[in-house]
Amino acid sequence: MMAASVAVSAAESITDLPTKTVNGKTYYYYEVQPKESVYSLCRRFNISKEELLRYNPSVSDGLKAGQDLLFPYSTSVNESSVTTSGVNTTASVRTYEVQKGDTGYGISRKFNISLDDFYAWNPDAKDGVRTGQTVVVSSSVPASSIQAVNTTPMVANGTRTHVIGDHETLYKIAQDNGITVGDILALNPSLDAAYYQSGTTILLPSVQDNALDAGTSMPLTSVIPNGNIYIAKEYDTFYSVATSHGISVEQLQAANPNVDMIQAGMEIIIPQACAEQGTTPELLAKETGDTLTVAIALPLMLSQQQRTKQAQLYLEFYKGFLLAVDSLRNIGKPLRILTYDTQGSMLGASQVLTDPMLATAKVIIAPEQPDQLTMFADYGRRNNINVLNLFVVKNDAYLSNPNVMHANIPHDAMYSKAIDYFVANAYGYTPVILSRNEGARDKQEFVDKLKARLQSDGKEYLEINYTGELTPAQLAQLEPARGYVFIPVSSKHDEFTKATAAILELNKENTYNDRFRLWGYPEWLTFRGDLLTNMHDLNTYIFSRFYTGVDDYATKEIDGRFTEWYGGKMAAAVPNQGVFGFDTGMFLIKALNANDGDFSRFTPSYDGVQNGFNFINAAPGGGWINDEMYIIHYTPAKTVNKMGL
C-alpha cells in the first residue's frame, strides 16, 4: 500500500494532519519528506524537540525520508455558543476537553494561541488543568465576558494535624491526602522540605466533601510565587521538563525539593524567574556548594509505552537508589540526584553529556553499554568527576583512567581471592575435580587456575572423568575415612544434577555429616527447590560478588518499603536490582559525606544487604576497583552464612 505524502504549512498545527489507526488507536500522522530535519519539523509543527522525541522515540536514532511520525489524536474539540455577560448576543467559542498529560502551555501551543489568551479565557487554568476539564481555546468574545466553562473550584476548609511516620515522605503524605507538596509547605512555612524527621507534627488542609467529584480525589493546587504549575506527563523526567521550560535541572529540583521521581499527573513547580537568569557552569558550581550530587545515566526508556524487561530492571535499580536517598536524607549535607534517561542509544548518552548540571556531580553512575561507558569515563577524566561503572563487568578502563570506579571485582582478582580461600580452608579435605566427558566446561579456567595453585603448593588432588551421570561405582576409589571436597568444571543446572546424585547417595552412608563438601559458583545462587536442598545436604561453598538472601530480614524490609512507595514488589531477579540500587545509594551517599568525592583521601567500606563495596586503587595512574566479594556457605542445618573476603 502506498503511503500518502502530506505537506504542512508553517501556519498549520498537528491537529491539521490526517489520521490513521494503529493497533486500534487513532493518531495524527505525517510522512517525513527528503531533506527535512528535526529542527525544521519542530518549527513547522510548533512543537519542542522533546515532544517530537516523546511521541516518536525512533527519531533519536536519526530522521529518514518516508518515515511516519505519529502524534496523539483527540476528538474532543467542539464549537459551542455561550451567553456573554451583559450582551444579548451569542458568539462562536471553541472548547476542548483536557486529555491526560495536557498542560495550559501545551494546549496553547496545540491551538496556536498565546498563553495569555488561554489563561484569560480560562482563569482557573492558571492553577493547572485536569483531565476531563473543558477549556476555551478560541473565541471572538472578549475574554472578560466569557463565563467559566465546566470548572469546579477546590475549597480549603480549615486544617488538621498529621504526625510524619517512619520512612514517610511529604510526597506520599500529599498523595494519600489528595493534595500537593506545595499545599503542605504553604501551611507549614517553617518545615524544611529537605530535612524533616519522623515524629514531626504538620498541618494538612481539610477539604469540603462537595468540592470533590463523586469517587474522585482531586488535588488542591497551591499558588506558588514567581512560578507556574506544570502537570507532569507520562514518561516526563526532571531533565525533559527542565529542558522544555528553558531552565536547569538544578533549578527545577530546587523548586520541587521533595519530588524524587516525576510521575504522570504530578504537579511540578516551574520557577519562571530562574528561566530568565540563564545558567553557566560557574553559577551552577556556586549554587551547588556542599551539595552531595550524584548523577544517574541509565536506559530507563521512559518514552516507550512497552519497556523491555532489562529497562524495567534499570528503573527498579533507580527506585531502590531513591529508598537509600530517603534513608539518608538527614545525613547533614544537602543531597541532589540528577537522573538522565539515555534511551539506550549513543545519541541519548551524548545528549546527557551536554547538560551543564552534570559538571556539578561528585559521582556519575554510567550507562550499561561499553561504548557509552567510554564516553562517560572520558568526560569524568576531563572534568575530574568519578564515574562509577556498575554494569559493564568486563571493562578495564580503571587501569588507566584515575576517575573510573569499577564496582565489580575483576574476573582474575575474584578467582585469585576464591582460590586463596579454598586452599586456606580445605585442610583435611582432598579436592576432587569432576569433569563430564561430553559436558559443559564453562568453569574450566577457574579449575585450571586451582589445579596450578594446588600443584605449586604440593597439594594432592584427584580427577574423575565420567560419561552420562556420575555413579557410586566411580566414587568407590574414595577412602571411607577421608574427607573430600568436590569441584565441578561447570556451573550449569543439568551438570550440577548429573554430578551430585551419586555424591548424595554416598553421603547417606556417612557416619559423620562433614565428610563431603561441594565447591561451586555464583550461578548457583539462583537454585531453588530440590537443588537448593541438595546444596545444603552437600555442605556447599560458593564464591560470588554478591549474595541475595530472599528470606533475610533486611531484604524483606527493603521489599516492604519498595511496595509501600511504588505499589508493587521488586522483580524476582538475581541479583535483585532494587536492593542493588539501595546498597549503591547507601554506599555512595555515606562515602561522599565522608570524603566529599575525594576517594584518594578516604573511602569507607560498606557491607550491604546484597552488595558490598570496598574500593582500592587499581594501579599507579589508574582508578579504583571494588575488592569486595563473598563466600556463601549452605550448611546441612539449612542455614546460610555469608563471609566477606
C-alpha positions in Angstrom: 0.0 0.0 0.0 1.4 3.4 -1.0 1.7 5.9 1.8 0.3 9.4 1.4 2.7 12.3 1.3 1.4 15.2 3.4 2.8 18.7 3.3 2.1 21.0 6.2 2.4 24.8 6.1 4.1 26.8 8.8 0.8 28.1 10.0 -0.8 24.7 10.5 -0.6 22.5 13.6 -0.6 18.8 14.4 -4.4 18.8 14.6 -4.5 19.7 10.9 -2.8 16.4 9.9 -4.7 13.4 8.5 -5.3 10.5 10.9 -4.7 6.8 10.8 -5.4 3.8 13.1 -2.5 1.8 14.5 -3.2 -1.1 16.8 -6.7 0.1 17.4 -5.7 3.6 18.3 -6.1 6.7 16.2 -3.1 9.1 15.6 -2.3 12.2 13.6 0.4 11.2 11.2 3.0 12.8 8.9 5.4 11.3 6.4 8.9 12.8 6.6 10.0 14.4 3.3 13.5 14.4 1.9 16.0 16.8 3.5 13.7 17.6 6.4 15.3 17.8 9.8 14.2 17.6 13.4 14.7 21.3 13.7 12.6 22.1 10.6 9.8 19.8 11.7 9.7 21.3 15.2 9.4 24.8 13.7 6.7 23.6 11.2 4.6 21.9 13.8 5.3 24.5 16.5 6.4 21.7 18.9 9.5 21.2 21.0 12.2 18.6 20.2 11.3 16.8 23.4 7.6 16.4 22.4 8.7 15.1 19.0 11.0 12.5 20.6 8.5 11.6 23.3 5.9 10.6 20.7 8.4 9.2 18.2 11.5 7.8 20.1 12.9 6.3 17.0 13.8 9.8 15.8 16.6 9.8 18.3 18.5 7.4 16.0 18.0 9.8 13.0 15.3 11.1 10.7 14.6 9.2 7.5 12.6 10.3 4.4 9.4 8.3 4.2 9.3 7.7 8.0 5.9 8.0 9.6 5.6 10.3 12.6 2.7 9.7 14.9 1.0 12.1 17.3 -1.8 11.6 19.9 -5.2 12.2 18.4 -8.1 13.9 20.2 -11.7 14.3 19.0 -12.6 16.5 22.0 -12.5 19.9 20.3 -16.0 21.4 19.9 -17.7 24.6 18.7 -20.3 26.0 21.0 -22.3 29.1 21.9 -22.1 30.9 25.2 -24.0 33.9 26.5 -21.9 36.9 27.3 -22.3 38.9 30.5 -24.4 42.0 29.7 -24.6 41.2 26.0 -27.8 39.8 24.4 -25.9 38.1 21.6 -24.1 34.8 21.1 -20.7 34.2 19.6 -18.7 31.1 18.5 -16.5 29.7 21.2 -14.2 26.7 20.6 -13.8 24.4 23.5 -11.5 21.5 24.2 -11.7 18.6 26.7 -8.4 18.2 28.5 -6.6 14.9 27.9 -4.2 13.1 30.3 -0.9 14.8 30.3 -2.1 18.1 28.9 -1.0 21.4 30.3 -2.1 25.0 29.7 1.2 25.6 27.9 0.8 22.6 25.7 -2.8 23.3 24.8 -2.0 26.9 23.9 0.7 25.6 21.5 -1.5 22.9 20.1 -4.1 25.5 19.1 -1.7 28.3 18.1 -2.9 30.8 20.7 -1.0 32.8 23.2 -0.7 31.5 26.8 -2.0 34.9 28.0 -5.2 34.5 25.9 -5.6 30.9 27.1 -5.4 32.0 30.8 -7.7 35.0 30.1 -10.3 32.6 28.7 -9.7 30.1 31.4 -8.6 31.9 34.6 -8.9 28.7 36.7 -6.3 27.1 34.4 -3.6 29.2 36.0 -3.7 26.7 38.9 -3.4 23.8 36.5 -5.7 21.9 34.2 -7.1 18.4 34.9 -8.1 15.5 32.7 -11.7 15.8 31.6 -12.0 19.5 32.2 -13.4 21.6 29.3 -11.5 24.7 28.4 -11.9 27.5 25.9 -9.3 27.5 23.1 -10.6 30.3 20.9 -13.4 32.9 20.9 -14.5 36.1 19.2 -15.8 37.4 22.5 -13.7 39.4 24.9 -12.1 37.1 27.5 -13.5 39.1 30.4 -17.1 38.3 29.3 -16.8 34.6 28.9 -18.3 32.6 31.7 -16.2 29.8 33.3 -16.7 26.6 31.4 -17.2 23.4 33.5 -14.9 24.3 36.3 -15.1 23.1 39.9 -13.2 25.2 42.5 -11.3 23.4 45.2 -12.2 24.9 48.6 -10.0 24.6 51.7 -12.0 24.4 54.9 -9.8 24.6 58.0 -6.8 22.5 58.9 -5.9 19.3 60.7 -2.7 17.8 62.1 -0.6 14.9 61.0 2.5 13.2 62.5 5.1 12.2 60.0 5.7 8.4 60.3 8.9 6.4 59.8 10.0 6.4 56.2 7.1 8.6 55.2 7.8 11.3 52.7 6.0 14.6 52.0 5.1 13.3 48.6 3.5 10.2 50.0 1.5 12.2 52.6 0.3 14.5 49.8 -0.7 11.5 47.6 -2.5 9.8 50.5 -4.5 13.0 51.3 -5.3 14.1 47.7 -3.2 17.3 48.0 0.2 18.5 46.8 3.5 19.0 48.4 3.1 22.7 47.8 -0.1 22.7 49.9 1.8 21.1 52.8 4.7 23.6 52.6 2.3 26.6 52.3 0.6 25.5 55.6 3.9 24.8 57.3 6.3 27.6 56.4 8.9 26.5 59.0 9.1 23.0 57.6 12.3 22.3 55.7 11.3 20.1 52.8 14.8 18.6 52.5 15.4 17.9 56.2 12.3 16.7 58.0 12.1 13.9 60.5 9.6 11.2 61.6 7.6 12.3 64.6 7.2 15.9 63.3 3.7 17.3 63.6 2.5 19.2 60.5 -0.7 20.8 59.4 -2.8 19.5 56.5 -5.8 21.1 54.8 -9.3 19.8 55.2 -11.4 19.8 52.1 -15.1 20.2 51.7 -16.8 17.0 50.6 -18.8 18.8 47.9 -15.6 20.1 46.3 -14.8 16.6 45.0 -16.2 14.8 42.1 -18.0 11.6 43.0 -15.5 8.8 43.5 -12.5 11.1 42.6 -9.9 12.6 44.9 -8.9 15.8 43.1 -5.8 17.6 44.3 -5.7 21.1 45.6 -3.4 23.5 43.8 -1.2 25.9 45.6 -0.4 29.4 44.4 3.4 29.5 44.0 5.1 33.0 44.0 7.1 33.6 40.9 6.3 30.3 39.3 3.8 28.2 37.4 2.3 24.8 37.9 3.1 22.1 35.3 1.2 18.8 35.3 3.7 16.1 34.5 3.0 13.8 31.5 3.7 10.2 31.3 7.5 9.5 30.9 8.4 13.0 32.0 11.8 13.4 33.8 13.5 16.3 35.6 15.7 16.6 32.5 13.0 16.7 29.9 10.8 19.1 31.9 13.7 21.4 32.7 14.9 21.4 29.1 11.4 22.1 27.7 11.0 25.1 30.0 14.4 26.6 29.4 15.8 26.1 33.0 18.4 23.9 34.6 17.6 20.6 36.2 19.1 22.0 39.4 16.7 25.0 39.4 13.7 22.6 38.8 14.7 20.3 41.6 15.3 23.2 44.0 11.7 24.3 43.3 10.4 20.8 44.0 12.6 19.6 46.9 10.5 16.6 47.8 10.0 15.1 44.4 12.4 12.2 43.9 10.9 11.0 40.6 8.4 12.7 38.4 5.3 10.7 37.7 2.3 11.4 35.4 -0.2 13.7 36.9 2.2 15.1 39.5 2.1 18.9 40.0 5.6 20.3 39.2 6.6 23.9 40.1 8.3 25.8 37.2 10.3 28.7 38.6 9.8 31.4 36.0 12.3 33.8 37.4 15.1 31.3 37.1 14.5 30.8 33.4 15.4 34.4 32.8 18.7 34.3 34.6 20.5 31.8 32.4 22.8 29.0 33.6 26.5 28.8 33.5 28.9 26.2 34.9 30.3 28.8 37.2 26.9 29.8 38.5 25.9 26.1 39.0 29.1 25.4 40.9 28.4 28.4 43.2 24.7 27.3 43.7 25.6 23.6 44.5 28.2 24.4 47.1 28.5 21.5 49.6 25.6 19.6 48.0 26.3 15.8 47.6 25.3 15.4 43.9 25.0 12.0 42.2 24.1 11.7 38.6 22.5 8.5 37.2 22.5 7.9 33.5 20.7 4.7 32.5 18.5 3.4 29.7 15.2 3.8 31.6 13.4 4.0 28.3 10.7 6.3 29.8 9.4 7.4 26.3 8.4 3.8 25.5 5.0 2.5 26.4 6.2 -1.1 26.5 9.6 -1.2 28.2 11.9 -4.2 27.9 12.5 -6.4 30.9 16.0 -5.0 31.1 14.8 -1.4 31.1 12.3 -2.3 33.9 15.2 -3.7 35.9 17.2 -0.5 35.5 14.2 1.5 36.6 13.9 -0.7 39.6 17.6 -0.1 40.4 16.8 3.7 40.3 13.8 3.2 42.6 15.9 1.3 45.1 18.5 4.1 45.0 15.8 6.6 46.0 15.0 4.4 49.0 18.6 4.9 50.1 18.3 8.7 49.5 15.2 8.8 51.8 17.0 6.8 54.4 20.0 9.2 54.5 18.1 12.5 53.9 19.2 13.8 57.3 22.9 12.9 56.8 23.9 16.5 57.3 24.6 17.8 53.8 22.0 18.5 51.0 21.5 15.6 48.6 20.8 16.0 44.9 20.1 13.2 42.4 20.4 14.1 38.7 18.6 11.5 36.6 19.1 11.0 32.9 17.4 8.6 30.5 20.0 7.6 27.9 17.3 5.8 25.9 19.8 3.0 25.2 21.5 4.9 22.4 24.7 6.7 21.7 22.7 9.8 20.8 20.8 9.8 24.1 24.1 9.3 26.0 25.8 12.1 24.1 22.9 14.5 24.9 23.3 13.8 28.6 26.9 15.0 28.4 25.8 18.4 27.1 23.9 19.3 30.3 25.9 21.8 32.3 24.4 20.5 35.5 26.3 17.2 35.0 29.5 19.0 35.8 28.3 19.6 39.4 28.1 15.8 40.2 30.6 14.2 42.6 29.9 10.8 41.0 28.2 9.7 37.8 26.6 6.2 37.6 27.5 5.3 34.0 25.3 3.6 31.3 25.5 -0.2 30.7 26.9 -0.2 27.2 30.8 -0.3 26.8 30.9 2.4 24.2 28.7 4.7 26.3 30.8 3.9 29.4 33.9 5.0 27.4 32.3 8.4 26.7 31.4 9.0 30.3 34.8 7.8 31.5 36.4 10.4 29.2 34.0 13.1 30.4 34.8 12.2 34.0 38.5 12.5 33.4 38.2 15.9 31.7 36.0 17.3 34.5 37.6 15.4 37.4 34.4 13.6 38.3 34.4 10.0 39.4 32.5 7.6 37.1 31.0 4.5 38.7 30.8 1.5 36.4 28.2 -0.8 37.9 27.0 -2.8 34.9 29.9 -3.4 32.4 31.7 -6.2 34.2 34.4 -6.9 31.6 36.0 -3.4 31.2 39.5 -2.3 32.0 39.1 1.5 31.8 40.0 1.6 35.5 43.6 0.6 34.7 44.4 3.9 33.0 41.7 6.3 34.0 42.0 7.7 37.6 38.3 8.7 37.7 36.8 5.3 36.9 35.4 3.2 39.8 34.9 -0.4 38.7 32.2 -1.7 41.1 32.6 -5.4 40.3 35.8 -7.1 41.4 37.7 -8.0 38.2 37.5 -11.6 36.9 41.1 -12.6 37.7 41.1 -11.0 41.1 37.9 -12.8 42.0 39.3 -16.2 41.0 42.6 -15.4 42.9 40.8 -14.5 46.1 38.4 -17.5 45.9 41.4 -19.9 45.4 43.2 -18.3 48.3 40.2 -19.0 50.5 39.8 -22.6 49.1 43.5 -23.5 49.8 43.4 -21.9 53.3 40.2 -23.7 54.3 40.5 -27.1 52.6 42.8 -28.5 55.3 41.9 -32.2 55.8 39.9 -32.4 52.6 41.1 -33.8 49.3 40.0 -31.9 46.3 38.1 -34.0 43.7 37.7 -32.3 40.3 34.6 -33.6 38.4 34.5 -33.5 34.6 31.8 -35.0 32.4 33.4 -36.1 29.1 30.6 -34.6 26.9 29.5 -32.0 29.3 29.9 -28.2 29.6 33.2 -26.8 30.9 32.3 -23.1 31.5 34.4 -23.1 34.7 37.5 -24.8 33.2 39.5 -21.6 33.5 38.9 -21.4 37.3 39.6 -25.2 37.7 42.9 -24.9 35.7 44.0 -22.0 38.0 43.0 -24.0 41.1 45.0 -27.0 39.8 48.0 -24.9 39.1 47.9 -23.5 42.7 47.5 -26.9 44.2 50.4 -28.2 42.2 52.5 -25.2 43.2 51.7 -25.8 46.9 52.4 -29.5 46.6 48.7 -30.3 47.4 47.2 -33.7 46.5 44.0 -33.7 44.3 42.0 -36.3 42.3 40.3 -36.0 39.0 37.2 -38.1 38.0 36.1 -38.1 34.4 32.7 -39.7 33.7 30.2 -40.2 30.9 26.5 -39.6 31.3 26.0 -39.3 35.1 28.5 -39.8 37.9 27.8 -43.2 39.5 28.5 -44.5 43.0 30.9 -47.1 41.4 33.1 -44.2 40.1 33.3 -42.9 43.7 34.5 -46.3 45.1 38.1 -45.1 44.9 37.4 -42.6 47.7 38.7 -43.8 51.1 35.9 -44.1 53.8 37.9 -42.4 56.5 38.9 -39.3 54.5 37.1 -36.1 53.7 36.6 -34.8 50.2 35.6 -31.5 48.5 34.1 -31.8 45.0 34.7 -29.2 42.3 32.7 -29.5 39.1 34.1 -27.8 35.9 30.6 -26.4 35.1 28.1 -24.2 36.8 25.2 -25.4 34.6 21.9 -26.6 36.1 22.0 -30.0 34.4 25.7 -30.6 35.1 25.0 -30.0 38.8 22.3 -32.7 38.8 24.4 -35.2 36.9 27.4 -34.7 39.2 25.7 -34.6 42.6 23.2 -37.5 42.5 25.8 -40.2 43.3 27.5 -38.0 45.9 24.2 -37.5 47.7 23.6 -41.3 47.6 27.0 -42.0 49.1 26.5 -39.2 51.6 23.6 -41.2 53.2 26.1 -43.8 54.3 28.3 -41.3 56.2 29.0 -41.9 59.8 29.5 -38.2 60.3 28.0 -35.3 58.4 31.1 -33.4 57.4 32.8 -35.9 55.2 31.8 -34.3 51.9 31.8 -30.7 50.8 30.9 -29.2 47.5 32.6 -26.2 45.9 30.5 -24.1 43.5 29.8 -20.9 41.6 27.8 -17.7 41.6 25.3 -19.1 39.2 24.1 -21.4 41.9 22.6 -18.5 43.8 19.5 -18.9 41.5 18.9 -22.5 42.6 15.6 -23.2 44.4 13.6 -26.3 45.5 15.4 -29.6 45.4 18.6 -28.1 44.0 18.8 -25.7 47.0 18.1 -28.6 49.4 20.9 -30.7 47.8 23.3 -27.7 48.2 22.6 -27.7 51.9 22.9 -31.5 52.2 26.3 -31.4 50.5 27.7 -28.6 52.7 28.2 -26.3 49.7 30.6 -23.3 49.5 30.3 -20.9 46.6 32.1 -17.6 45.8 30.2 -14.6 44.4 30.4 -10.8 44.0 27.0 -10.5 45.8 24.5 -12.5 47.8 20.7 -12.3 47.5 19.1 -13.6 50.7 15.5 -13.7 49.6 14.3 -14.7 53.1 16.7 -12.4 55.0 15.0 -9.8 57.3 16.9 -6.9 55.6 15.8 -8.0 52.1 12.2 -8.3 53.2 12.3 -4.9 54.9 13.5 -3.2 51.7 10.9 -5.1 49.7 8.2 -3.9 52.0 9.4 -0.3 51.7 9.6 -0.7 47.9 6.0 -2.0 47.8 4.8 0.9 50.1 6.5 3.5 47.9 5.8 2.2 44.5 2.7 -0.1 44.8 4.4 -3.3 43.7 7.1 -5.8 44.8 10.6 -5.9 43.4 11.2 -8.3 40.5 12.5 -11.8 41.4 15.8 -11.3 39.7 19.3 -12.4 40.8 20.9 -10.1 41.7 17.9 -8.1 42.9 18.2 -4.7 41.1 16.1 -2.8 43.7 18.4 -4.0 46.5 21.4 -3.3 44.3 20.2 0.3 43.9 19.6 0.6 47.6 23.1 -0.7 48.5 24.7 1.5 45.9 22.9 4.6 47.2 23.8 3.8 50.8 27.5 3.4 50.0 27.8 6.4 47.7 26.0 8.9 49.9 27.9 7.8 53.0 31.2 7.9 51.2 30.6 11.3 49.7 29.6 12.6 53.1 32.9 11.3 54.5 35.3 12.3 51.7 33.4 14.8 49.5 34.2 12.9 46.4 37.9 12.6 47.1 38.3 8.8 47.1 42.0 9.0 47.3 41.7 10.6 50.7 39.3 8.2 52.4 37.0 5.5 51.1 34.8 3.8 53.7 33.8 0.2 53.0 30.2 -0.8 53.1 28.8 -4.3 53.7 25.3 -4.1 52.2 22.1 -6.1 52.2 23.2 -7.7 48.9 26.2 -5.9 47.5 29.4 -4.8 49.3 31.8 -2.0 48.4 35.5 -1.7 49.3 37.3 0.4 46.7 41.1 0.2 46.5 43.4 1.8 44.0 43.8 -0.4 40.9 47.2 0.7 39.7 49.6 3.7 39.6 47.8 6.3 37.5 44.7 4.2 37.4 41.3 4.3 39.0 39.5 2.2 41.6 38.3 -1.4 41.9 35.8 -2.8 44.3 37.7 -5.5 46.1 34.6 -6.9 47.9 33.4 -10.5 47.3 31.7 -13.2 49.4 31.9 -16.8 50.3 28.4 -18.2 50.8 28.1 -21.4 52.9 25.0 -23.5 52.6 25.1 -25.7 55.8 23.4 -29.1 56.4 21.5 -27.4 59.2 19.7 -25.4 56.4 21.3 -22.1 57.3 23.2 -19.8 55.0 26.3 -17.9 56.2 27.8 -15.0 54.2 31.5 -14.3 54.7 33.3 -11.2 53.2 36.7 -11.6 51.7 
